[in-house]
Amino acid sequence: MKKIGLMSDTHSYLHPQVFKYFEEVDEIWHAGDIGNVALADQLEAFKPFRAVYGNIDGADIRIRYPETLRFTLEGVEVLMTHIGGYPGKYAPGIREVLKKDPPKLFICGHSHILKVMPDPALQLLHMNPGACGQQGWHKVKTLLRFRLDQGRIEQLEVIELPG
């Protein structure tokens, strides 16, 4: 069993309460638009860290993290990218990958809209943790926390950060 903290769209701002909310997680995943290497360094020093780069990330982040990351953890195959869309409206760059070989869990960011929804056609769960940075049009900073256990995705929590 692994506890996961999921975030996206920090845009170089790391809310101090991220450390409190992710204190009990085993890994932190970031779905892109990290913003700068210093932020990534802080998260990597805190917990095991997996990330993809986003459209605002520069060469320093793009060298360090891939555009798309696919892995299996606790029996759950995960595909993470920054610009992914959502069920019924997947982004052109990822649509064919999902149709050809769908993962159990598809994660993206970019929209700054918190969205968790199943895709019955592809038999996957889509997660977008929203945004937890200060830049963008979102009004509420959000994170997701959940568990992976023997092929199951469970105990999903939405966290709203203050201010």
C-alpha positions in Angstrom: 0.0 0.0 0.0 1.2 3.5 -0.9 -0.2 6.8 0.0 0.1 9.4 -2.7 0.0 13.2 -2.6 -0.9 14.7 -6.0 -0.4 18.3 -7.1 -0.2 20.4 -10.2 0.4 23.9 -11.5 2.5 25.3 -8.7 3.9 27.9 -11.0 7.0 28.5 -8.7 4.9 28.9 -5.6 4.9 26.2 -2.9 2.2 26.7 -0.3 3.7 26.0 3.1 0.9 23.7 4.2 1.7 21.2 1.4 4.2 19.8 3.8 1.6 19.4 6.5 -1.0 17.7 4.2 1.6 15.5 2.6 3.4 14.5 5.8 1.9 11.0 5.8 2.2 10.3 2.1 4.8 7.9 0.7 5.3 9.7 -2.6 4.4 13.1 -4.1 3.4 13.4 -7.7 3.4 16.7 -9.7 1.4 16.9 -12.9 3.4 19.8 -14.4 3.9 23.5 -14.5 6.3 23.2 -11.6 7.9 26.6 -12.3 11.4 26.3 -11.0 14.0 23.8 -9.9 14.2 25.1 -6.3 10.5 24.1 -5.8 11.2 20.6 -7.2 14.3 20.3 -4.9 12.2 21.1 -1.8 9.7 18.4 -2.7 12.3 15.9 -3.6 14.1 16.5 -0.3 10.8 15.9 1.6 9.4 12.7 -0.1 10.1 10.5 -3.1 8.9 12.6 -6.0 7.6 11.9 -9.5 6.8 14.7 -12.0 6.2 15.7 -15.6 7.0 19.0 -17.1 4.3 21.5 -18.1 4.0 24.1 -20.8 5.5 26.9 -18.6 8.5 24.9 -17.5 11.9 25.9 -18.8 14.7 23.7 -20.0 16.0 23.2 -16.5 12.8 21.4 -15.5 12.4 19.7 -18.9 15.9 18.1 -18.6 15.0 16.7 -15.3 11.4 15.4 -15.8 9.7 13.9 -18.9 6.7 15.2 -20.8 4.8 11.9 -20.1 5.5 9.4 -17.3 4.2 5.8 -17.3 4.8 3.4 -14.4 3.1 0.8 -12.3 2.8 1.1 -8.5 1.0 -1.2 -6.2 -0.6 -3.0 -9.2 -2.0 0.3 -10.6 -0.7 1.4 -14.0 -0.4 5.2 -14.1 0.0 7.6 -17.0 0.8 11.2 -16.1 1.2 14.2 -18.4 0.5 17.9 -18.1 -1.9 18.6 -21.0 -4.3 15.7 -21.1 -7.9 16.9 -21.2 -10.5 14.6 -19.7 -12.9 11.8 -20.7 -14.7 12.6 -23.9 -12.3 15.5 -24.6 -8.8 14.2 -24.3 -6.0 16.4 -25.8 -4.9 15.4 -29.3 -1.4 14.5 -28.2 -2.5 11.9 -25.7 -5.8 10.6 -27.1 -4.4 7.9 -29.3 -2.0 6.7 -26.5 -5.0 6.3 -24.2 -7.1 4.5 -26.7 -4.3 2.1 -27.8 -3.1 1.2 -24.3 -5.2 2.8 -21.5 -3.7 2.9 -18.0 -5.8 2.3 -14.9 -5.1 5.9 -13.7 -4.7 8.8 -16.0 -3.4 12.1 -14.4 -3.0 15.5 -15.9 -3.0 19.2 -14.9 -3.0 22.3 -16.9 -6.7 23.3 -16.7 -6.5 24.5 -13.1 -9.8 22.7 -12.7 -10.1 20.0 -10.1 -11.7 17.0 -11.7 -11.8 13.3 -10.8 -14.0 11.1 -13.1 -14.2 7.6 -14.5 -13.9 6.9 -18.2 -16.1 3.8 -18.6 -15.2 3.6 -22.3 -11.4 3.2 -21.5 -11.9 1.7 -18.1 -9.7 4.2 -16.4 -9.9 6.8 -13.7 -9.0 10.4 -14.7 -7.6 12.8 -12.0 -6.7 16.4 -12.3 -5.7 17.9 -8.9 -6.5 21.4 -10.0 -3.9 24.1 -9.2 -2.1 24.9 -5.9 0.0 27.9 -7.1 -0.9 31.5 -7.0 -0.9 32.2 -10.8 -4.0 31.4 -12.8 -7.7 32.1 -12.7 -8.5 29.4 -10.0 -10.0 30.8 -6.8 -9.2 27.8 -4.6 -5.8 26.0 -4.3 -6.3 22.2 -4.3 -4.4 19.0 -3.8 -5.4 15.3 -3.9 -4.4 12.6 -1.6 -5.2 8.9 -2.1 -4.0 5.3 -1.6 -2.9 2.6 -4.1 -3.4 -0.9 -2.7 -3.3 -4.2 -4.6 -4.5 -2.7 -7.9 -7.1 -0.4 -6.2 -7.3 3.4 -6.0 -9.0 4.3 -2.7 -9.5 6.8 0.1 -9.4 9.8 -2.3 -9.4 13.1 -0.5 -9.6 16.6 -1.9 -7.6 19.2 0.1 -8.3 22.9 -0.2 -5.4 25.1 0.9 -6.1 28.3 2.7 -5.4 31.7 1.0 
